[in-house]
């Protein structure tokens, strides 16, 4: 059984992608937790309902559309962090920097608490909601440390390596579920998932690109970059269901391919910087930005002559966390195209064999590594934008500037700030790199979608610009049209809003505690705890010694969750701990204090030993297979020992407390993680925090700690600059879809992740293309284009039976191996029967069985009457002779001519292709493979002198063909 439902992204203008696959036995697989630029929490309601039933989660791309909601779900959805998550290493690393950039750039990502939820939790709010506006109270956003910890629990995978995942604690058994990642080509580490479960073979391919690019290799359908295959690889061919994206299904690729696309972009840039204008290229901050940065950096290197426009212009890359993104990119060159690897090897090899003199200077000028930028300057502060835009040359003239800025929607990244500065100059140019959904009065889209609709309308004319080849460049005038830009700001809660938030928070804690059978939840963030402590301490009353100790214990637990800088504890709340937590404080007045407040805060660590010496940790003596299983369990239950979830609870004796800066389960578990994880494969959490610490230092004054609300303001910009479009989406087009889907030959096709018109149009085309692969007797639908929330049953039409073979029949079986599979055919007689009592193994001892029989008659009936299973036995002699003449030999297997060519060449024969599907061997034997898979072998006539050679070649070819197939027959 296999059912599919799209939670987001099916026949929708939204780019977000969320898909839920349910397999036989109740196994549920969630693929992607995407979001769009609205960051609407209501779009995650259906996902939240499915969390307690999920088995595993798979991530495909490090983009907003595929994993922007991952950190939100980890922080605000109970049980979400206990579900195993799988992705490739680039998706983990680049996804971490993307979400850190997202939550640092805009408070919209924190999401607004719905007014209906607040009215249910607070009576005072429900009474005043009619007279006042919605306060837009925000949820607590995850910090940079929390985001890094969420991504550290994701299981990294490599391409083309089958893996059997671990199920979640509340999942049914996976029953041999196998997942395999293949290159998707759209982003670095982007994945096409192959899911094998029983008879179901599912290929999930959303947002892939078959074309080869500067940084990224093409998708792995035909074997990857440089394979040159004419057939889809065996692992992805003929799946029972193919889930494919329809975005770009009506797009026609630019003639000339990648080279023409790159030239068009450079011509657009030259036309603007020649006039001293500023070029803004909005893009994402983790995925497609690598392609643009690499292209422009190498264009500046190769075309940086004095007469070139690039020599007098500046190149910038602006994003909050772009430095960390590029550091990760430099460490993951093996995931990129082979040309990048060859470039790296050539440069590193040349540096080792340098010679002195002019040649050394030449190599130093050209020997930069692929992502070691010499011309591209990284900007991580919005305050630097004004400075770079006001730069002039030595004569005081304005300089041409090219700024690649996040994000694509021009809603929350640096691109919005740059647009605000350059919008009034007609020399400036905005180059859109992705097609956007059209915005209208009813459905107001992003700023980028508004500019895209203007570019398509071309109401105010097109600029007359020519490229290097004399071709016209389409640059549309803004014409003074107005666009509205929204600004979001975080403001601390005060007064009644703060009381409403605390009541809502208490209600949510109570609900989630009930769902989790007791215990605190992740809602209890550091700022929330401090608010509760400060509100309780406002009522000044003399407490007993136990109350004082309880307060001190709460404060110490709060400080264990986060540092003082992030929480903002007062000196009164710190108490005696001020001697440890605050600098330049060496004295504390203990007069009148009680309990812990009267003693210096020293934590004495107990030694882990007893009367017999040091304790032995069994985990240090595990075998290799046991160690791997234990590590998987540790990663799955990493959040089990989080201090946020164990506040006020006792720990086991050998458990070590976990803090955001010290992710440890126990001494042994920590030791295993340090031993088996290298720095190259999985960056340390402390390193991730340290490399971004400068970002937090500069913005700590503007950051609002604790409960806050969203304040929005709008600004109308008059657009006088020019608009252009160069397709750098890196997605499949109409031609690639029409070519590859028939080659894949899926039994069921499900189209998602696209707008309604292009999805329905592609569905009609695929029905025509796949009709010849569907039998005439099959009348059911085999191409689906579901809407959001609609369940599709795409199960295979096969049946499996369980039979018991007799010993006499098993002895007669003759197995043959074909490509690692064992094949046998048999003819027998099926008889009704059941398992005998001697053959049936008792699950329990005789004493326990006797007790069960005495206590329950129902269980006794189950013991006495096992499940009936039919028996397959040897045919009687009188029937065997009659069926032997009916059974014909059968060839099993699929012979590829490319494999046969290699086999014959290794045997000393000459073999070459002559036309499509024709192989010529020794210039005398022709092997053809028809469209139905039939193999035809022909031998041409030769003179009598060459007859013996011809016969030798002919029979040698036949023998090699038979060796690659299994010849089986019944009887």
Secondary structure, 3 states (H helix, E strand, C coil): CEEEEEEECCCCCCCCCEEEEEECCCEEEEECCCCCCCCCHHHHHHHHHHHHHCCEEECCCCCHHHHCCHHHHHHHCCCHHHCEEEEEHHHHHHHHHHHHHHHHHCHHHHCECCHHHHHHHCHHHHHHCCCCCCCCEECCCCCHHHHHHHHHCCEEECECCCECCCCCCCCCCCCCCEEEEEECCCCCCCEEEEEEECCEEEEEECCCCCCCCCCCCCCHHHCCCCCCCCCCCHHHCCCCEEEEECCCCCCCCCCCHHHHHHHHHHHHHHHHHCCCCEEEEEECCCCCHHHHHHHHHHHHHHCCCCCCHHHHEEEEEECCCHHHHHHHHHCCHHHCCHHHHHHHHHHHHHHHCCCCCHHHHHHHHHCCCCCCCCCEEEECCCCHHHHHHCCECCCCCECEEEEEEECCCCCCCHHHHHHHHHCCCCCCEEEECCCCCCCCCCCCCCHHHHHHHHHHHCCCCEEEEECCCCCEEEEEECCCEEEEEEEEEEEECCHHHHHHHHHHHHHHHHHHHHHCCCCCCCCCCHHHHHHHHHHHHCCCCCCCHHHHHHHHHHHHHHHHHCCHHHHCCCHHHHHHHHHHHCCCCCCCCCCCCCHHHHCCCCCCCCCCEECCEECCCHHHHCCHHHHHHHHHHHHHCHHHHECCCCCCCCCCCCCCCEECCECCCCHHHHHHHHHHCCCCCCCCHHHHHHHCHHHHHHCCCCCCCCCEEEEEEEEEEEECCEEEECCCCCCCCHHHHHHHHHHHCCCCEEEECCCHHHHHHHHHHHHHHHHHHCCCCCCCCCEECCCCCCEEECCCCCCCCCCEECHHHHHCCCCEEECCEEECCCCEEEECCCCCCCCCCCCCCHHHHHHHHHHCHHHHHHHHCCCCCCEEEECCHHHHHHHHCCCCCEEECCCCHHHHHHHHHHCCCCEEECCCCEEEECCCEEEEECCCCCEEEEECCCCHHHHHHHHHHHHHHHHHHHHCCEEECCC
